[in-house]
């Protein structure tokens, strides 16, 4: 092909994307090609929600995975690199209510738009495996798996408290409750008891916790977050007797050593005793209702103001029946953790201390790590550190661990308690009172009870004719869809109208990418070939729920004998976000600021102005790109101006991939200039000069081959970029030679995973005899010569008077006398010595010369 003087990015992008598609370059087969087994590489980025447009965070995320996928192809791997859509969820229903569109149409239009944008990036994706969780061929198989889980005893239905929005008439996730109100309606949220479907993730609590130890290629931070979420606690469970000896209630504590510091007992607003007392106390009933408006998340409850209601009853202290503790109903005790009741030890628990100070309760010190052992505790911060027991009778002088063991032993001996283990992890409530989700495949019959839909009647497909003009779940009021015959007795029955939590959809999609037969969720033999995912890439915001649920589903399927693996993701990488400063104007008292997009702003050294009127705007701090703050950059505009490769290069180059990347015009322009610089270098592949070899450049080239490969393997993309910059510099400095021409050709291969369109264009411009394949997408990664990876020259520092004075490059391994002579001959050293002989010269081989004048 004719080589243009400048790289035409837009034309090249279109040309090579069309060529890859025509050649089916990135399609993956489930069997060995030509009977030759090659190592597999399953590369997967977390699939996106089809909101309508991709953003630069998507570009960064998918560029990272694409570089690794392309590199693995070049290094002889069978690569599975698919794409799909996490397509169910509330935003589609909100669009239906606000815009009068159908959730399905809105979602599928968004998928089409985002697919086109992603294809413009030149991603090496097997689009034949594309899936969308909102399509019956996906969620029908999910329904089949749900029934399998039910048959295995891992699905149950029970009553549970939920966040209920009385205006939208739906359950809200904890994150959707803001200051006690529904995020969309603004209505005061109620805590309501509903019959809900649950997956019994707690059956796997021990396995999930223990399995974290095998995930060596996961970030430590993510493993710690999951460990804390699972929350294994060992302690004492005992019974409080009501004052007078009547049966009271059970308590679980991880700190039995602090029992002598107790000043009150506390029960959850949802505790049976609280509900029983509320029947005779309107004041307590009102207090409980107030508590139920604060949401159900532990994090919300921990940070909420501590509130309590004195019930007027008391319990006996288990270590001293004559010591009575008042019983309070408090808002920070959860019914679904432990027993829903605690004893309060204010001196050594911050929540209890805040509560005690608010209500004037006693605070007794029972642990000390110093001289202050006074029983009365006066601090504002609870002491939670190490120490020994004080003011605790038979426990005095013991360490914390010794005291815990002593109390548990006494409780078990005297019969009022026992050592036990509890978990913070709760069973996973998967019921959602919404339309746009996977229908739960059960039927409710008056005669037979709740029965599963027979598998030969799957999928249970969502009806298309739904009405969003009235709040609530449209499936509840559909005139025909929910009315069916019972599969057991053929009597009149109704379908379950709840749909599954969308986290269920993303808990097994990686299996369906690998294998998607029409008659079952997946083929176990194909799963055995591809799973686990070798590299999973996504945001840290998914560290707990998505990743934990995916681990649970994988273990549950293994438990049922459907797959062989216990962990779905062998290696996890959490990339940083793309950030941008914000531009806004204040709107007046009580009004939110008005935000502007970067395209509306003219940036100046002393600030920024709005292009439309020339008046200044406030420049805010650099934060995550957000549609609400309008600090987003449209990828299409960037691709139109600079091309896909410049955008990819900037996403990979300016920051370590695990850190946030601040967007800048200077950054993308610099990436574009480097792409053009490479294009000029690639045009010099036939200039061999006099045909001589350049050993120094050859060494730099082969070190770059090995170094870039190692950096890509380690996802150190910014380091790989730096090595390519360095090699480009060396090539430009070198005189024409056979080695320089080879370096120019090899550099095309080194940038191919990151700059695929540029690489294809440069590869095609090479003479046919210099190309090993028609397209560089099918080329192999160059081999590094081990003999050229070791430098035979070293840079040696010269110190004099304790300061660095000069450096010199010498042959590696030179004897000390030669090194000393070379150092003393350096013009700078001759100048400093001024004719005097040094008192002493110390030579550290291959590193340092220290001259004592």
GICOR-V421494 format. One record per backbone hydrogen bond with DSSP energy under -1.0 kcal/mol. CO is the residue of the C=O (numbers start at 0). NH is the residue of the N-H. If there is no record, write none. Layout:
((CO/NH) (CO/NH))
This chain:
((6/8) (7/11) (8/12) (9/13) (10/14) (11/15) (12/16) (13/17) (14/18) (15/19) (16/20) (17/21) (18/22) (19/24) (23/26) (31/34) (32/35) (38/77) (40/79) (41/533) (41/534) (43/536) (47/85) (48/50) (54/58) (55/59) (56/60) (57/61) (58/62) (59/63) (60/64) (61/65) (62/66) (63/67) (64/68) (65/69) (66/70) (67/71) (68/72) (69/73) (70/74) (71/76) (72/75) (73/780) (77/40) (79/42) (80/125) (84/86) (84/132) (89/93) (90/94) (91/95) (92/96) (93/97) (94/98) (95/99) (101/105) (102/106) (103/107) (104/108) (105/109) (106/110) (107/111) (108/112) (109/113) (110/114) (111/115) (112/116) (113/117) (114/118) (115/119) (117/120) (118/121) (122/124) (124/126) (125/128) (126/129) (130/84) (131/134) (134/137) (134/138) (135/139) (137/141) (138/142) (139/143) (140/144) (141/145) (142/146) (143/147) (144/148) (145/149) (146/150) (147/151) (148/153) (149/152) (153/199) (155/197) (157/195) (159/193) (161/191) (162/171) (163/189) (164/168) (167/471) (169/164) (172/175) (173/176) (175/182) (177/180) (179/188) (180/177) (181/185) (186/181) (189/163) (191/161) (193/159) (195/157) (196/429) (197/155) (198/200) (198/427) (199/202) (200/203) (201/204) (203/207) (204/208) (205/209) (206/210) (209/212) (210/213) (211/214) (213/215) (214/217) (216/571) (218/222) (219/223) (220/224) (221/225) (222/226) (223/227) (224/228) (225/229) (226/230) (229/423) (229/424) (230/423) (232/421) (234/419) (235/252) (236/417) (237/250) (239/248) (240/315) (241/244) (245/241) (248/239) (250/237) (252/235) (254/257) (255/258) (257/260) (258/261) (263/343) (264/327) (265/341) (266/329) (267/270) (270/274) (271/275) (272/276) (273/277) (276/279) (280/284) (281/285) (282/286) (283/287) (284/288) (285/289) (286/290) (287/291) (289/292) (290/293) (296/300) (297/301) (298/302) (299/303) (306/330) (308/328) (312/326) (313/242) (314/324) (316/319) (319/322) (322/316) (324/314) (325/264) (326/310) (327/266) (328/308) (333/336) (336/339) (339/267) (340/251) (341/265) (343/262) (344/347) (346/382) (348/352) (349/353) (350/354) (351/355) (352/356) (353/357) (354/358) (355/360) (362/376) (365/389) (367/387) (370/372) (374/364) (387/367) (388/396) (391/394) (392/395) (394/397) (397/388) (398/402) (399/403) (400/404) (401/405) (402/406) (403/407) (404/408) (405/409) (406/410) (407/411) (408/412) (409/413) (410/414) (410/415) (410/416) (415/238) (417/236) (419/234) (421/232) (427/198) (429/500) (431/433) (431/498) (434/436) (435/88) (437/499) (439/441) (440/452) (441/495) (442/450) (443/493) (444/448) (448/444) (450/442) (453/456) (454/457) (463/465) (472/475) (479/482) (481/494) (483/492) (485/489) (490/485) (492/483) (493/443) (497/439) (498/431) (500/503) (501/505) (503/506) (507/510) (507/511) (508/512) (510/514) (522/526) (523/527) (524/528) (525/529) (526/530) (532/569) (534/43) (535/572) (536/45) (538/541) (539/542) (541/546) (543/547) (544/548) (545/549) (546/550) (547/551) (548/552) (549/553) (550/554) (551/555) (552/556) (553/557) (554/558) (555/559) (556/561) (557/560) (567/532) (570/535) (572/537) (576/660) (577/624) (578/662) (579/622) (581/619) (582/595) (583/617) (584/593) (587/590) (593/584) (596/599) (597/600) (599/610) (601/608) (603/606) (606/603) (607/616) (608/601) (609/613) (614/609) (617/583) (622/579) (633/637) (634/638) (635/639) (636/640) (637/641) (638/642) (642/646) (643/647) (644/648) (645/649) (646/650) (647/651) (648/652) (649/653) (655/658) (656/575) (660/578) (663/667) (664/668) (665/669) (666/670) (667/671) (668/672) (669/673) (670/674) (671/675) (672/676) (673/677) (674/678) (675/679) (676/680) (677/681) (680/683) (685/687) (687/690) (691/737) (693/697) (694/698) (695/699) (696/700) (697/701) (698/702) (699/703) (700/704) (701/705) (702/706) (703/707) (704/708) (705/709) (706/710) (707/711) (708/712) (709/713) (710/715) (711/714) (714/716) (715/719) (716/720) (717/721) (718/722) (719/723) (720/724) (721/725) (722/726) (723/727) (724/728) (725/729) (726/730) (727/731) (728/732) (729/733) (736/740) (737/741) (738/742) (739/743) (740/744) (741/745) (742/746) (743/747) (745/749) (746/750) (750/754) (754/758) (755/759) (756/760) (757/761) (758/762) (759/763) (760/764) (762/765) (766/769) (767/770) (774/777) (775/778) (784/787) (785/788) (791/811) (793/809) (795/807) (796/848) (797/804) (797/805) (798/850) (799/802) (802/799) (805/797) (807/795) (809/793) (810/813) (814/818) (815/819) (816/820) (817/821) (818/822) (819/823) (820/824) (822/825) (825/829) (826/830) (827/831) (828/832) (829/833) (832/835) (839/851) (841/849) (843/846) (843/847) (846/796) (847/843) (848/798) (849/841) (850/800) (851/838) (851/839))
